[in-house]
């Protein structure tokens, strides 16, 4: 079994690399990939850099070049739902692209021909995440996550995304990773720790809470890996 663990920024995978201790670094397609043996399974870990293009490239490389059979994404997100607070964990049930717009041709926001507005995540991995949450004594919410190449720090934009896509949180990589995994038939899971409220104070909150949010998210994902490989 080979499992990919992915983040967008160095802070999002640093706690995982620290836990592993020893790993091999491989440079490929303009990025660094970290390979390790863990409890009888092979892991490949990488941060993609921010945005849909880089995350598409990284997810594709992890699957097609490094042979990943499952993909877990650990990172941070901005809250849309008022029920989500800084530090909360949310598991994506499905993802959409909030900045994909060909409505001029009569299509819904987020839709392209031969595609779909939403892509569902893997139900078995969500089940595992519920077991991990129960064992850790954590409350993990499930919901729709919207992705776009924008750091949203505007309440009107945030509310529009929430209303249009029924989204609970937003970020900049998840839906593009979902497109790749769906096309290549790879089970995938997206976990986000809330780092800000995606409003006018988002830039301040993001810097303040990024590191602690990423640590919590990474800890959860590694406990999922434990269950997958057992």
C-alpha positions in Angstrom: 0.0 0.0 0.0 1.3 3.4 -0.9 -0.4 6.4 0.6 0.0 10.0 -0.4 -0.2 12.8 2.2 -0.5 16.2 0.8 -0.7 19.8 1.9 -0.4 23.2 0.2 2.3 24.8 2.4 5.4 23.7 4.2 3.6 24.3 7.6 0.9 21.7 6.6 3.3 18.8 6.2 6.1 19.8 8.6 4.4 18.0 11.6 4.1 14.8 9.6 7.8 14.8 8.5 8.8 15.5 12.1 6.8 12.5 13.3 8.4 10.3 10.7 11.9 11.4 11.4 13.6 9.6 8.5 12.6 10.0 4.9 14.1 10.2 1.4 13.8 13.4 -0.6 13.2 13.2 -4.3 12.9 16.2 -6.6 10.5 15.8 -9.5 8.6 18.2 -11.7 9.8 21.3 -9.9 8.8 20.0 -6.4 10.2 17.9 -3.6 8.6 14.7 -2.5 9.4 12.9 0.8 9.2 9.1 0.8 9.1 7.0 4.0 8.3 3.6 5.3 5.7 3.6 8.0 4.2 0.6 9.8 4.6 -1.6 6.7 3.2 1.0 4.3 5.0 3.4 1.9 4.2 7.1 2.3 4.9 9.9 -0.2 4.5 13.4 1.3 4.6 16.8 -0.4 3.3 20.3 -0.2 2.1 21.5 -3.6 2.4 25.3 -3.2 -0.8 27.3 -3.1 -3.5 27.1 -5.7 -5.3 24.8 -8.1 -2.6 24.5 -10.7 0.1 23.5 -8.4 -2.1 21.1 -6.4 -3.2 19.4 -9.6 0.4 18.9 -10.7 1.4 17.6 -7.3 -1.6 15.2 -6.9 -1.0 13.9 -10.4 2.7 13.3 -9.7 2.0 11.5 -6.5 -0.4 9.1 -8.2 1.2 8.6 -11.7 4.9 9.0 -10.9 5.1 7.8 -7.3 2.3 5.2 -7.4 0.1 6.4 -4.6 -3.1 4.3 -4.2 -4.9 6.6 -1.7 -4.5 10.3 -1.1 -5.1 12.2 2.1 -5.0 16.0 2.2 -4.2 17.8 5.4 -4.4 21.6 5.6 -6.2 24.7 6.7 -9.4 26.5 5.5 -11.5 29.5 6.0 -14.9 29.1 7.6 -18.1 30.0 5.8 -20.6 28.3 8.1 -21.1 30.2 11.4 -21.0 26.9 13.2 -17.3 26.6 12.4 -14.8 28.3 14.7 -11.0 28.7 14.5 -9.4 25.3 15.3 -12.4 23.2 14.3 -11.9 20.3 11.9 -14.0 19.8 8.8 -14.1 16.7 6.6 -15.1 17.4 3.0 -18.1 15.2 1.8 -17.8 16.9 -1.6 -15.9 19.7 -3.2 -16.6 22.4 -5.9 -14.7 25.1 -7.7 -16.2 28.5 -6.7 -14.2 30.5 -9.3 -15.2 28.3 -12.3 -17.6 30.4 -14.3 -19.1 29.7 -17.7 -22.5 30.8 -16.8 -22.5 32.9 -20.0 -23.2 29.7 -21.8 -26.1 28.7 -19.6 -24.3 26.5 -17.1 -24.3 26.6 -13.3 -21.4 28.1 -11.5 -18.6 25.5 -11.0 -19.7 23.3 -13.9 -18.0 22.5 -17.2 -19.4 20.2 -19.9 -18.6 16.5 -19.2 -17.9 17.5 -15.6 -19.9 18.2 -12.5 -20.3 20.9 -10.0 -19.4 18.6 -7.1 -17.0 15.7 -6.6 -17.7 13.3 -3.7 -14.9 12.2 -1.4 -14.3 8.5 -0.5 -17.0 7.2 1.9 -14.7 4.5 3.5 -12.1 7.1 4.4 -14.8 9.3 5.9 -15.8 6.3 8.0 -12.3 5.9 9.2 -12.1 9.6 10.0 -15.2 9.2 12.3 -13.5 6.4 14.1 -10.4 8.5 14.6 -12.5 11.5 15.8 -14.3 9.3 18.3 -11.0 7.9 19.7 -9.4 11.3 19.9 -12.5 12.8 21.6 -12.8 15.4 18.9 -15.9 16.9 17.2 -15.3 16.8 13.4 -17.8 18.3 11.2 -18.7 17.1 7.7 -19.6 19.5 4.9 -19.1 20.9 1.4 -15.8 22.7 0.8 -15.4 25.2 -2.1 -12.1 25.8 -3.8 -10.8 28.7 -5.8 -7.6 30.6 -6.7 -8.4 33.4 -4.4 -7.6 34.0 -0.7 -11.1 35.2 0.3 -11.0 38.1 2.9 -14.3 39.6 1.9 -17.6 38.9 3.7 -19.8 39.5 0.6 -17.7 37.0 -1.5 -17.7 34.5 1.3 -21.5 34.7 1.7 -22.0 34.4 -2.1 -19.8 31.2 -2.2 -21.8 29.8 0.8 -25.1 30.5 -0.8 -24.2 29.4 -4.3 -22.5 26.1 -3.4 -24.0 25.5 0.0 -20.4 25.4 1.2 -19.3 25.3 4.8 -15.6 26.2 4.2 -13.3 27.4 1.5 -9.7 27.0 0.5 -7.5 26.9 -2.6 -6.6 23.3 -3.5 -9.2 20.6 -2.5 -11.4 20.6 -5.6 -8.5 20.4 -8.0 -7.1 17.4 -6.1 -10.6 15.9 -6.2 -10.7 16.2 -10.0 -7.4 14.4 -10.3 -8.3 11.6 -7.9 -11.7 11.1 -9.4 -10.3 10.9 -13.0 -7.6 8.4 -11.9 -10.0 6.4 -9.6 -8.0 7.0 -6.5 -9.8 7.2 -3.1 -9.1 10.5 -1.5 -9.9 12.4 1.7 -9.7 16.2 2.4 -9.4 17.3 6.0 -9.2 21.0 6.9 -8.6 22.8 10.2 -10.3 26.2 10.4 -7.7 29.0 10.5 -9.8 32.0 9.8 -13.4 33.2 9.1 -12.7 34.2 5.5 -13.8 37.8 6.3 -12.1 41.1 6.5 -9.9 39.8 9.4 -8.8 36.7 7.5 -5.3 37.8 6.7 -4.6 38.5 10.4 -6.2 35.4 11.7 -4.6 33.2 9.1 -1.0 34.1 10.1 -1.9 33.8 13.8 -3.5 30.3 13.7 -1.8 28.6 10.7 0.8 26.7 12.6 -1.5 25.4 15.4 -4.3 24.5 12.9 -1.9 22.6 10.7 -0.5 20.6 13.6 -3.9 19.5 14.7 -4.9 18.5 11.1 -1.7 16.6 10.5 -2.1 14.7 13.8 -5.5 13.6 12.7 -4.4 12.4 9.3 -1.5 10.4 10.8 -4.0 8.6 13.0 -6.0 7.8 9.9 -2.9 6.3 8.3 -2.5 4.1 11.4 -6.0 2.7 10.8 -5.5 2.3 7.1 -2.3 0.3 7.4 -3.4 -1.8 10.4 
